[in-house]
Amino acid sequence: LSAQVLICRNYKGDVDMVFTEYFKELEEESIQDNFVVVYELLDELMDFGFPQTTDSKILQEYITQEGTKLEVAKTKVPTTVTNAVSWRSEGIKYKKNEVFIDVIESINVLVNANGSVMSSDIVGSIKLKTMLSGMPELRLGLNDRVLFALTGRDKGKTVVMEDVKFHQCVRLSRFESDRTISFIPPDGESELMSYRINTHVKPLIWIESIIEKFSHSRVEIMVKAKGQFKKQSVANNVEVRVPVPSDADSPKFKTSTGNAKYVPEKNLVVWTIKSFPGGKEFLMRAHFGLPSVENDEAEGKPPITVKFEIPYFTVSGIQVRYMKIIEKSGYQALPWVRYITQSGDYQLRTNV
C-alpha cells in the first residue's frame, strides 16, 4: 500500500477527490476504517506503475463500500491495453441532450491604506454539466488571443490565459497545435479547465472607511461602498467585513441599505447587502463602546474584506465563442453558457 501511495504522489489531487467521494471526510481515521476499500481503489487508480482510472464516477460503478463488485474489478482490462475512455462509460442515454457551461472568475485584490492597488489577478474556471447520450466529441472555442493571432483574426476583445490546466479528457496535442479545446466529456459535473489572468483589476466594489477611536471609550466606524462595475449588472449577497477591537461592546448600527450585525467571536461587523447595482453607493455607520484599555499594537490592523457574486459578467472579458457537439447518431444538443464573477482574496487595508 505504501508503494502505491508513493506512485500516486503526482496525482494527489485526483486521489484525494476519489477518497472524499467514498468517505466524505478524508482523515486518518477514515482511511484506517476503510483500509480494504482504500487498497482496492489504489489498485484501480494505478496499473503497473501508471495512473489509470481517476474518475470517482467510473470507480463507483464496480467498487462499492461493501465490496460486492470486487470480482468484476479483478477481471477489468487496463485502459492502457484497450485505449478506452476511462472517464466515461459507454451506453449513456438521455431523453434531452444538453450541456451547461459555467465560466466562473474569482478576483483577488489587495488595496493598501492609501487606496492604491498593490496586487490583483483573476483566477478562472470553466465547469461543465454534461447530459449527453453516447460518446460525443465536443469542441470549445474561446476568444483566446493566441488563437486569434494564429488565424490572423486579431479583432475584438481577446484574453491571454496563463497557467492553463485541463481535465484529462482534453486532447493536449490539439490545443498546443491550433488552440482547439477538443474532448470527450465526462458524464455529469466536471471542471474542464482552470486558468489565471495576471492583469491590473479595478476593484469592482470600492470601500472607503473612517475608523475613529475616542480616548479608549468608544469607536466610530463609517464605511462607504461603491459599485465600480457596469450599471446593467447587479452584485448579489455582498458582505463587507469590518474588523473591530476585541473588547468592543454595545454595538449600534445605521445603514442606507442592507443589514449590519456584530460577530463578537470573530471581532467583525458584517454588513450584508442582498442586491448591489453597479454605479450605486451605500453607507454604513457603527458605534461601539470600549470599556477597557487594549493594546492596539498587539491586535494589529486586520484589513476589510469583501465577498460578492456578479452573474452574467466576467471582468476579463472571456467569452465562449462556440460549442460544437459531434456524435455518430447525429442528435441535436443544446449548449447553455453562464458567466459568474465572484470575490476571491479581496482585501482593503485600513489606517486604523
C-alpha positions as CSV (number, residue, x, y, z in Angstrom):
1,L,0.0,0.0,0.0
2,S,2.8,2.5,0.9
3,A,4.5,1.9,-2.5
4,Q,1.2,2.7,-4.4
5,V,0.8,5.8,-2.3
6,L,4.2,7.0,-3.4
7,I,3.4,6.3,-7.0
8,C,0.2,8.4,-6.7
9,R,2.1,11.4,-5.3
10,N,2.0,13.4,-8.5
11,Y,-1.8,12.7,-8.8
12,K,-2.5,13.6,-5.2
13,G,-5.4,15.9,-6.1
14,D,-7.2,13.2,-8.1
15,V,-6.7,10.6,-5.3
16,D,-7.9,13.0,-2.6
17,M,-11.1,13.6,-4.7
18,V,-11.8,9.9,-5.1
19,F,-11.3,9.2,-1.4
20,T,-13.5,12.2,-0.5
21,E,-16.3,10.8,-2.7
22,Y,-16.2,7.5,-0.9
23,F,-15.5,8.6,2.7
24,K,-16.9,12.2,2.8
25,E,-14.1,13.2,5.2
26,L,-10.5,12.4,4.3
27,E,-9.0,11.8,7.7
28,E,-6.5,9.3,9.1
29,E,-9.4,7.5,11.0
30,S,-11.5,7.2,7.8
31,I,-8.5,5.6,5.9
32,Q,-7.9,3.2,8.8
33,D,-11.6,2.2,9.0
34,N,-11.8,1.7,5.2
35,F,-8.4,0.1,4.6
36,V,-9.7,-2.7,2.3
37,V,-11.6,-0.2,0.1
38,V,-8.6,2.1,0.0
39,Y,-6.4,-0.8,-1.1
40,E,-8.9,-1.7,-3.9
41,L,-9.2,1.9,-5.0
42,L,-5.4,2.3,-5.3
43,D,-5.2,-1.0,-7.2
44,E,-7.5,0.5,-9.8
45,L,-6.0,4.0,-9.7
46,M,-2.6,2.6,-10.6
47,D,-1.7,-0.2,-13.0
48,F,1.9,-1.4,-13.5
49,G,3.1,2.0,-12.1
50,F,0.9,4.1,-14.4
51,P,-2.2,6.1,-13.5
52,Q,-5.4,4.7,-14.8
53,T,-9.0,5.5,-13.8
54,T,-9.1,8.5,-11.6
55,D,-12.7,9.5,-12.0
56,S,-14.8,8.6,-9.0
57,K,-18.0,8.2,-11.0
58,I,-16.4,5.4,-13.0
59,L,-14.8,3.7,-10.0
60,Q,-18.2,3.7,-8.2
61,E,-19.6,1.5,-10.9
62,Y,-17.6,-1.5,-9.9
63,I,-16.2,-0.7,-6.4
64,T,-18.6,-0.1,-3.6
65,Q,-18.2,0.3,0.1
66,E,-19.4,-3.2,0.7
67,G,-17.1,-4.6,-2.0
68,T,-19.8,-6.6,-3.7
69,K,-18.4,-5.9,-7.2
70,L,-14.7,-6.6,-6.5
71,E,-14.6,-9.7,-8.7
72,V,-15.5,-7.5,-11.7
73,A,-12.7,-5.2,-10.8
74,K,-10.2,-8.0,-10.7
75,T,-11.0,-9.0,-14.3
76,K,-11.1,-5.5,-15.7
77,V,-8.7,-5.0,-18.5
78,P,-6.4,-2.0,-18.0
79,T,-7.3,1.1,-20.1
80,T,-3.8,1.2,-21.5
81,V,-4.5,-2.0,-23.3
82,T,-7.9,-1.2,-24.6
83,N,-7.3,2.5,-25.2
84,A,-10.9,3.0,-23.7
85,V,-12.1,6.4,-22.4
86,S,-11.5,5.8,-18.7
87,W,-13.5,8.9,-17.5
88,R,-16.8,8.0,-19.4
89,S,-18.9,4.8,-19.6
90,E,-20.4,3.6,-22.8
91,G,-24.2,3.3,-23.3
92,I,-25.2,6.6,-21.6
93,K,-28.6,7.8,-22.7
94,Y,-30.6,10.9,-22.1
95,K,-34.1,11.9,-23.4
96,K,-32.9,15.6,-23.7
97,N,-29.3,16.2,-24.6
98,E,-27.8,19.3,-23.0
99,V,-24.5,20.8,-21.9
100,F,-24.3,23.5,-19.2
101,I,-21.1,25.6,-19.3
102,D,-20.2,27.8,-16.3
103,V,-17.4,30.3,-16.7
104,I,-16.5,31.4,-13.1
105,E,-13.9,34.0,-12.4
106,S,-12.6,34.9,-8.9
107,I,-10.9,38.3,-8.4
108,N,-8.0,38.6,-6.0
109,V,-7.3,42.2,-4.9
110,L,-5.1,43.8,-2.3
111,V,-5.5,47.5,-1.7
112,N,-3.2,49.4,0.7
113,A,-4.3,52.0,3.2
114,N,-3.6,54.8,0.8
115,G,-6.1,53.4,-1.7
116,S,-3.6,52.0,-4.2
117,V,-4.0,48.5,-5.7
118,M,-0.9,46.6,-4.6
119,S,-1.7,43.3,-6.3
120,S,-4.5,41.9,-8.4
121,D,-5.2,38.9,-10.6
122,I,-8.1,36.8,-11.9
123,V,-8.4,33.0,-11.4
124,G,-10.9,31.4,-13.7
125,S,-12.6,28.0,-14.1
126,I,-14.8,26.5,-16.8
127,K,-17.1,23.9,-15.4
128,L,-19.4,21.5,-17.3
129,K,-22.6,19.7,-16.5
130,T,-22.9,17.2,-19.4
131,M,-26.1,15.3,-20.1
132,L,-25.3,13.8,-23.5
133,S,-26.1,10.4,-24.9
134,G,-23.5,8.1,-26.4
135,M,-19.8,9.0,-26.8
136,P,-19.9,12.6,-28.1
137,E,-16.9,14.8,-29.1
138,L,-17.1,18.4,-28.0
139,R,-15.1,21.4,-29.4
140,L,-15.0,24.6,-27.3
141,G,-13.9,27.9,-28.8
142,L,-12.8,30.9,-26.6
143,N,-11.7,34.4,-27.5
144,D,-8.1,33.4,-26.9
145,R,-5.6,35.9,-28.1
146,V,-3.1,33.3,-29.2
147,L,-5.8,31.6,-31.3
148,F,-6.8,34.8,-33.0
149,A,-3.1,35.6,-33.7
150,L,-2.6,32.1,-35.3
151,T,-5.6,32.6,-37.6
152,G,-4.9,36.2,-38.4
153,R,-8.2,37.5,-36.9
154,D,-6.9,39.6,-34.1
155,K,-10.0,41.7,-33.8
156,G,-12.3,42.5,-30.9
157,K,-11.6,41.8,-27.3
158,T,-9.3,38.8,-26.6
159,V,-7.7,37.4,-23.4
160,V,-4.3,36.0,-22.6
161,M,-4.7,33.0,-20.3
162,E,-1.8,31.8,-18.1
163,D,-1.2,28.6,-16.0
164,V,-3.9,26.8,-18.0
165,K,-4.7,23.3,-16.6
166,F,-7.1,20.9,-18.3
167,H,-9.1,17.9,-17.4
168,Q,-7.5,14.7,-18.6
169,C,-10.2,14.4,-21.3
170,V,-8.8,17.3,-23.3
171,R,-6.5,16.5,-26.2
172,L,-3.4,18.5,-25.3
173,S,-1.6,18.0,-28.6
174,R,-4.6,19.5,-30.4
175,F,-4.6,22.5,-28.1
176,E,-0.9,23.1,-28.5
177,S,-1.0,22.9,-32.3
178,D,-4.1,25.1,-33.0
179,R,-5.6,26.1,-29.6
180,T,-8.6,23.9,-30.2
181,I,-10.2,22.6,-27.0
182,S,-11.4,19.1,-28.2
183,F,-12.5,16.4,-25.8
184,I,-14.9,13.6,-25.0
185,P,-16.6,14.9,-21.8
186,P,-17.1,13.1,-18.5
187,D,-20.8,12.4,-17.7
188,G,-22.3,14.8,-15.2
189,E,-20.4,17.6,-13.5
190,S,-16.7,18.2,-14.0
191,E,-14.1,21.0,-14.3
192,L,-12.9,21.2,-17.8
193,M,-10.1,23.7,-17.3
194,S,-8.7,26.4,-15.0
195,Y,-6.6,29.4,-15.8
196,R,-5.1,32.6,-14.4
197,I,-5.0,36.1,-15.9
198,N,-2.3,38.3,-14.5
199,T,-3.6,41.8,-15.1
200,H,-4.4,45.0,-13.3
201,V,-8.0,44.8,-11.9
202,K,-10.0,47.8,-10.8
203,P,-11.8,46.8,-7.6
204,L,-15.4,46.1,-8.5
205,I,-16.7,47.1,-5.1
206,W,-14.6,50.0,-3.7
207,I,-14.6,50.6,0.0
208,E,-13.8,53.8,1.8
209,S,-13.6,53.7,5.6
210,I,-13.1,56.1,8.5
211,I,-12.4,54.5,11.9
212,E,-12.1,56.9,14.9
213,K,-11.3,56.0,18.4
214,F,-12.0,58.4,21.3
215,S,-9.8,58.1,24.4
216,H,-10.4,54.3,24.5
217,S,-14.0,55.0,25.4
218,R,-15.7,54.4,22.1
219,V,-15.0,53.7,18.4
220,E,-17.0,55.0,15.5
221,I,-16.9,53.4,12.0
222,M,-18.1,54.8,8.7
223,V,-17.9,52.6,5.6
224,K,-18.9,53.7,2.1
225,A,-19.2,51.0,-0.6
226,K,-19.4,51.9,-4.3
227,G,-20.1,49.5,-7.2
228,Q,-17.5,50.1,-9.8
229,F,-19.0,47.9,-12.5
230,K,-21.4,48.5,-15.3
231,K,-24.9,49.7,-14.3
232,Q,-26.7,46.8,-16.0
233,S,-25.1,44.3,-13.6
234,V,-26.0,43.5,-10.0
235,A,-23.8,42.1,-7.3
236,N,-25.6,39.5,-5.2
237,N,-25.1,38.6,-1.5
238,V,-22.5,41.3,-0.8
239,E,-20.7,41.0,2.6
240,V,-18.4,43.8,3.8
241,R,-16.5,42.5,6.8
242,V,-15.0,45.3,9.0
243,P,-12.7,44.4,11.9
244,V,-13.3,45.9,15.3
245,P,-11.4,45.9,18.6
246,S,-11.7,42.6,20.6
247,D,-13.1,44.4,23.6
248,A,-15.8,46.4,21.8
249,D,-19.4,46.2,23.1
250,S,-22.7,47.9,22.9
251,P,-23.0,48.0,19.1
252,K,-25.2,50.4,17.3
253,F,-25.7,50.5,13.5
254,K,-27.2,52.7,10.8
255,T,-27.2,51.6,7.2
256,S,-28.6,53.2,4.0
257,T,-29.3,49.7,2.7
258,G,-28.9,46.1,3.9
259,N,-28.3,44.9,7.4
260,A,-25.3,45.1,9.8
261,K,-24.5,42.8,12.7
262,Y,-21.8,42.3,15.2
263,V,-20.0,39.0,15.2
264,P,-18.1,39.1,18.5
265,E,-16.4,35.7,18.2
266,K,-14.6,37.0,15.0
267,N,-14.3,40.6,16.1
268,L,-16.1,41.7,13.0
269,V,-19.0,43.9,11.8
270,V,-20.7,42.1,8.8
271,W,-22.6,44.4,6.6
272,T,-24.8,42.4,4.2
273,I,-26.4,43.8,1.0
274,K,-28.5,41.3,-0.8
275,S,-28.6,43.3,-4.1
276,F,-26.0,45.8,-5.1
277,P,-26.5,47.5,-8.5
278,G,-23.5,48.8,-10.4
279,G,-22.7,52.5,-10.0
280,K,-24.6,52.8,-6.7
281,E,-23.1,54.0,-3.3
282,F,-24.2,52.8,0.1
283,L,-23.2,53.9,3.6
284,M,-22.9,52.1,7.0
285,R,-22.2,53.7,10.3
286,A,-21.3,51.7,13.5
287,H,-20.7,52.8,17.1
288,F,-19.1,50.7,19.8
289,G,-18.1,51.2,23.4
290,L,-14.6,50.3,24.5
291,P,-14.7,49.5,28.2
292,S,-11.0,48.6,28.6
293,V,-7.7,49.9,27.5
294,E,-6.5,47.5,24.9
295,N,-3.1,47.2,23.2
296,D,-3.5,48.3,19.6
297,E,-0.1,47.1,18.5
298,A,-0.8,43.6,19.8
299,E,-4.0,43.3,17.9
300,G,-2.6,44.7,14.6
301,K,-4.6,46.2,11.8
302,P,-6.6,43.5,10.0
303,P,-8.0,44.5,6.6
304,I,-11.6,45.0,5.5
305,T,-12.7,42.0,3.3
306,V,-15.5,41.8,0.8
307,K,-17.5,38.9,-0.6
308,F,-19.8,39.1,-3.6
309,E,-21.0,37.4,-6.8
310,I,-22.0,39.1,-10.0
311,P,-23.9,36.9,-12.5
312,Y,-23.8,37.3,-16.3
313,F,-20.5,39.1,-16.1
314,T,-16.7,38.4,-16.4
315,V,-14.2,41.1,-15.6
316,S,-11.6,39.6,-18.0
317,G,-14.0,39.7,-21.0
318,I,-13.5,36.0,-21.7
319,Q,-16.3,34.6,-24.0
320,V,-17.4,31.2,-25.2
321,R,-17.5,31.7,-29.0
322,Y,-18.9,28.3,-29.8
323,M,-19.5,24.8,-28.6
324,K,-19.7,22.1,-31.2
325,I,-21.2,18.7,-30.3
326,I,-20.5,15.8,-32.6
327,E,-21.9,12.3,-32.1
328,K,-22.3,9.5,-34.6
329,S,-26.0,9.2,-34.0
330,G,-26.4,12.8,-35.2
331,Y,-28.7,14.0,-32.4
332,Q,-29.3,17.7,-31.7
333,A,-28.0,19.1,-28.4
334,L,-28.3,22.4,-26.7
335,P,-25.3,24.2,-25.0
336,W,-26.1,26.7,-22.3
337,V,-23.5,29.2,-21.1
338,R,-23.5,31.2,-17.8
339,Y,-20.9,33.7,-16.7
340,I,-20.2,34.5,-13.0
341,T,-17.7,36.8,-11.3
342,Q,-17.0,36.4,-7.6
343,S,-14.7,37.7,-5.0
344,G,-11.6,35.7,-4.2
345,D,-9.0,37.0,-1.7
346,Y,-10.4,40.6,-1.7
347,Q,-8.8,42.8,1.0
348,L,-8.6,46.5,1.6
349,R,-6.2,47.7,4.4
350,T,-7.1,50.5,6.8
351,N,-5.1,53.2,8.6
352,V,-6.5,52.4,12.0
